[in-house]
Amino acid sequence: MSAEAHNEHAVTHEDHHGDDHDHGTYRSYLIGFGLSVVLTAIPFWLVMAGVLAPQLTGLIITGFAVVQIVVHMIFFLHMNHRSEGGWNMLALIFTLVIVVIAVAGSVWVMYHLNTNMMPVHDMQGMG
């Protein structure tokens, strides 16, 4: 391979990285960063100001966390239905199904263990 052909191949390789992935732009990274900051600051303010009931605050924070996960997946991980021919999305859906099964099963087991445990006896009358 001649030096010119090698240099031309190197430029082509650097320009295209040999793949067709979306690598994002400076603007998309700034949008993702801004959204991440806002999605962190609002729940922080809700907790520090104590403006809502604790249960409602917890639900709202959970909602903001889910939205932030989606923002990170889109703006930083560049996941969409087209990436890797759809295999990334299929892997994500499979992972979510497994996580939901594991969490739901764990909560179910803990609930039934708590319900079916022996009652606590009054130990003060003994001794």
C-alpha positions in Angstrom: 0.0 0.0 0.0 1.5 3.4 -1.0 1.8 6.2 1.5 -0.9 8.2 -0.3 -3.4 5.3 -0.2 -2.6 4.7 3.4 -3.2 8.4 4.3 -6.4 8.5 2.3 -7.6 5.3 4.1 -6.7 6.9 7.5 -8.7 10.1 6.7 -11.7 8.0 5.6 -11.4 5.9 8.8 -11.2 9.0 11.0 -14.1 10.8 9.3 -16.5 7.9 9.5 -15.2 5.7 12.3 -16.3 2.7 10.3 -19.8 2.8 11.6 -23.1 4.6 11.1 -23.9 5.5 14.7 -25.2 8.9 15.8 -22.4 10.4 17.8 -24.3 13.5 18.8 -23.5 17.1 18.4 -22.2 19.8 20.8 -25.7 21.3 20.8 -27.4 17.9 21.7 -24.9 17.4 24.6 -25.7 20.9 25.9 -29.4 20.3 25.7 -29.0 16.9 27.6 -26.8 18.6 30.2 -29.4 21.4 30.7 -32.3 19.0 31.0 -30.3 16.9 33.5 -29.5 19.9 35.6 -33.2 21.0 35.6 -34.4 17.5 36.3 -32.0 17.3 39.3 -32.6 20.9 40.7 -36.4 20.6 40.8 -36.6 17.5 43.0 -33.8 18.9 45.2 -35.8 22.1 45.7 -38.9 20.0 46.5 -37.1 18.2 49.2 -35.3 21.1 50.7 -38.4 23.4 50.7 -40.7 20.8 52.0 -43.6 22.2 50.0 -45.4 18.9 49.5 -46.3 15.9 51.6 -43.4 13.3 51.8 -45.3 10.6 50.0 -46.2 13.0 47.1 -42.7 14.3 47.0 -41.3 10.7 46.7 -43.7 10.0 43.8 -42.7 13.2 42.0 -39.0 12.5 42.5 -39.5 9.0 41.1 -41.2 10.5 38.1 -38.3 13.0 37.6 -35.8 10.1 37.9 -37.6 8.1 35.1 -37.6 11.2 32.9 -33.9 11.8 33.6 -33.1 8.2 32.7 -34.8 8.7 29.3 -32.9 12.0 28.8 -29.6 10.3 29.4 -30.5 7.4 27.1 -31.4 9.8 24.3 -28.9 12.6 24.6 -25.8 10.8 26.0 -26.2 7.1 25.0 -27.8 8.0 21.7 -30.3 5.2 22.0 -33.3 5.1 19.7 -35.3 2.6 17.6 -32.7 2.9 14.8 -29.5 2.3 16.7 -27.9 -1.1 16.1 -30.8 -2.1 13.9 -33.2 -2.0 16.8 -31.2 -4.5 19.0 -30.4 -1.8 21.6 -34.1 -1.1 22.1 -34.8 -4.8 22.3 -32.1 -5.3 24.8 -33.4 -2.4 26.9 -37.0 -3.8 26.8 -35.7 -7.2 27.9 -33.7 -5.7 30.7 -36.7 -3.7 31.9 -38.9 -6.8 31.9 -36.3 -8.7 34.0 -35.9 -5.8 36.5 -39.7 -5.5 36.9 -40.0 -9.2 37.5 -37.2 -9.1 40.1 -38.5 -6.1 41.9 -42.1 -7.2 41.9 -41.1 -10.7 43.1 -39.0 -9.3 45.8 -41.7 -6.9 47.0 -44.2 -9.8 46.9 -42.0 -12.1 48.9 -41.2 -9.4 51.5 -44.9 -8.5 51.9 -45.9 -12.1 52.4 -43.1 -12.7 54.8 -44.1 -9.7 56.8 -47.8 -10.7 56.8 -47.1 -14.3 57.8 -44.5 -13.8 60.5 -45.3 -14.8 64.0 -46.7 -12.0 66.1 -44.4 -10.3 68.5 -45.1 -11.4 72.1 -45.2 -9.0 75.0 -41.9 -9.8 76.7 -42.3 -7.4 79.7 -44.6 -9.7 81.6 -42.0 -12.4 81.6 -39.2 -12.6 84.1 
